[in-house]
Amino acid sequence: MREACTSSMPKQIRHLFVSLLYNNPEIPNALTLWEMFREDMSEDYRFQRARSVGARLIPFEEGDFQNSLHDINDQFGELSDYTKNNESYDLPMPTMERLHVLPENAAVASELAYDVDEQKQIVETSLSLMNEDQRAAFGRILHKCETNIRLQEQAEGSEENKIFFVDAPGGTGKTFLFNAVLAAVRSKRKIAIATAFSGIAALLLKGGRTFHSRCGIPITLTETSMCTFRRTNQLGKLLMKSTIIIVDEAPMCDRLAFEAFERSLRDLMRNDKPFGGKIIVLGGDFRQTLPIIPRANRSLIVSRILKRSPFWNSVEHLSLKTNMRVMASCRNQAEAEDFCSFLLHVGEGTLPVDDDLPTNTVKIPDEYLLQDEDLVDYVYPDMHLGISMDTASRAILAPKNSDVDYLNNQAMEKFPAIAMRLTSADSIFEDDDDDATAKYPIEYLNSVNVPGIPPHELILKVGVPVVLLRNLDPVHGLCNGTRLKIVSMTTHLLTVEILNGSHSGNTAFIPRIDLIPTDTRLPFKLKRRQFPIRLAFAMTINKSQGQSLKHVGIYLSSPVFTHGQLYVAYSRSGDPTRTKIKLKHLPRIQGFFPNKQGQYTRNVVYVEVLQ
């Protein structure tokens, strides 16, 4: 906090204060922190008062601190979907009103606060740019929304349920369509809830949040799970008043999450209509990666996809076929059509195969292969420029975390800046064994490297790209998967620039937080206090899903291992000339095969998912 106060605006300091407490609930001295830094967090309110009376400097008043407490309380509500407030962290609740008093249900008020004229303009502009498929899908969804709005005005609870699934291969303009639908509903002063399975996809939707946080999906799922919203809490009241709920990247989500949501909505709305009578719009592409279920085999993964849910038979399917990303990137129509065809063949597993080769082994067209050039140098040719380098639109993709670490370390060695070593504080979480430290010494805990959390030792340089590993502040663009660039760093605080999403270009703070991996094979719970980031010159293919890039390198030290990975990697860029693949030769597995021309690798596609 002290480091941030030396160079940051009060609003940024308040955001950091909330982030620290929300992500580190064990901090014992929240009230002490508030009392130490309340003047730094309230300086903007004192300045506004001074300006209103024509003075340069006036003393702090209690109203300045009360306004800050209001802001902090609001931020806790936004982060927790209004289940937490100042009292949850032993902080004082504001006792004085401020100029703009929040309504009873801030969640509903924020969804109704969109400017109607602005939303109408978005719809008008979007309609003029839509292709035939987008316009047809937009019309069908909006017609159903308008019907339900009329029915709701006649008698509450009379709405007719409808479930849509928008089948949209990467680049076909699904996000553009969804934002137009959201604007159309909001232009009628109705509530449209925008969610996505991944944080990155949620950032691309206006007002978007992750599906799990916005809809109260439990972390542990069973066949009888229920969501956390109720008729009496703010999230429940928001969902009750909603006209439409959009869930992007739905095929990535476990069907048990949707079934829990469906049961909970019926309970919330007190009827037996599917999803409680709400209009649900699901979007995604089953050619892409499926739900991640640790240590699951193919049959278990397939059994947990959305298509295996009981309500799937009542879904109306809408399709987007024109790949706008490819059309905008390619030099001519013929090149665009060839690349679109190639992507669909990869995604559907219909590329030609040779019976003499291992199952599902396909040839990589020569024009997509990177032969002798280094992959890092190809994707980042201006690495020597350091901090001014364009990193937002470039990435190297690999299927395994070990490959990603190798590539990131290789890129870091080439990056021209002074390195800073930042180590974590590791311990065992809630262990009742007094001999735990003797069993697992600190040196061993430091050596543990678990997917989803940062390593014990982070080596960072100013200007390097990193990826966020937790949802720190989704409202302001800090989601799991957000790419960031290091602007400055100290032992306790990182200042970063957001590189993607609707908050691109904004500056934010990243504090150290406690990270506890939930699904590991370790015989204990590891607690690691570290900055929740990893280097992002390279990232896993699964982490890249939902992102649009201009320059893509694909590194395969071994073949992809699950459905959709090769397709996701290829479809991140719309320009085939800016996507290259580097294969490591493995005898009789991938690379060169005897008596065969070219290079080959495996393409994993679960054909039963696409049927």
GIQUIRA-V358653 format. One record per residue. PSI is psi as a letter, one per 30 degrees, with the letter a starting at -180 (* if undefined). Layout:
BEGIN
psi-><PSI | PSI>
END
This chain:
BEGIN
psi-><e | e | e | e | f | f | g | l | l | e | e | e | e | e | e | e | e | e | e | e | e | e | f | i | f | f | k | f | h | e | e | e | e | e | e | e | g | e | e | e | f | g | e | e | e | e | e | e | e | e | e | f | g | g | l | e | k | l | l | k | l | e | e | e | e | e | e | e | e | e | e | e | e | e | e | e | e | e | e | g | h | h | f | l | a | e | f | f | g | h | l | k | k | k | f | k | l | a | e | j | k | k | l | e | j | e | e | e | e | e | f | g | g | k | j | e | e | e | e | e | e | e | e | e | e | e | e | f | f | k | a | e | e | e | e | e | e | e | e | e | e | e | e | e | e | e | e | e | e | e | e | e | f | e | k | k | g | g | l | k | k | k | k | k | j | j | j | j | l | k | g | g | g | e | e | e | e | e | e | e | e | e | e | e | e | f | f | g | h | l | k | j | k | k | l | l | e | l | e | e | e | e | f | f | k | j | g | k | l | k | e | e | e | f | g | h | k | l | e | k | k | l | f | g | k | l | l | f | l | l | f | f | l | e | e | e | e | e | e | e | f | k | e | k | k | k | j | l | h | e | f | f | k | k | f | f | e | e | e | e | e | e | e | e | e | e | e | e | f | h | l | g | k | k | g | g | g | l | k | k | j | k | l | a | j | f | f | a | l | a | k | j | j | k | g | k | l | e | e | e | e | e | f | g | l | e | f | g | k | e | f | e | f | g | k | k | k | k | k | k | f | j | j | e | e | e | e | f | f | l | f | l | e | e | e | e | e | e | e | e | e | e | e | e | e | e | e | g | h | g | k | k | l | k | f | f | l | l | k | g | k | l | k | k | k | e | f | f | k | j | d | f | k | k | e | e | e | e | e | i | f | h | e | f | f | c | f | g | k | j | f | e | g | k | l | k | k | l | f | k | e | e | e | e | e | e | e | e | e | e | e | e | f | f | k | i | l | k | k | k | k | j | l | l | j | k | l | k | k | h | k | f | j | f | g | e | e | e | e | i | l | e | e | e | e | e | f | k | j | k | k | f | l | l | l | e | j | k | j | l | k | k | f | k | k | l | k | k | g | l | i | e | i | e | e | g | g | i | l | j | f | k | k | l | k | k | e | l | k | a | e | f | k | k | k | l | k | k | f | l | a | f | g | k | f | l | k | l | k | j | l | k | l | k | k | j | k | f | i | l | g | k | g | l | j | k | k | j | j | l | k | i | l | l | k | g | e | l | l | l | e | e | f | f | k | f | k | k | l | e | k | k | k | k | k | j | f | l | l | l | f | l | k | f | e | e | e | e | e | e | g | f | k | f | j | f | f | g | j | k | k | j | k | k | k | j | k | g | e | l | b | k | k | k | g | k | k | a | k | l | l | k | j | j | k | j | f | f | e | f | *>
END
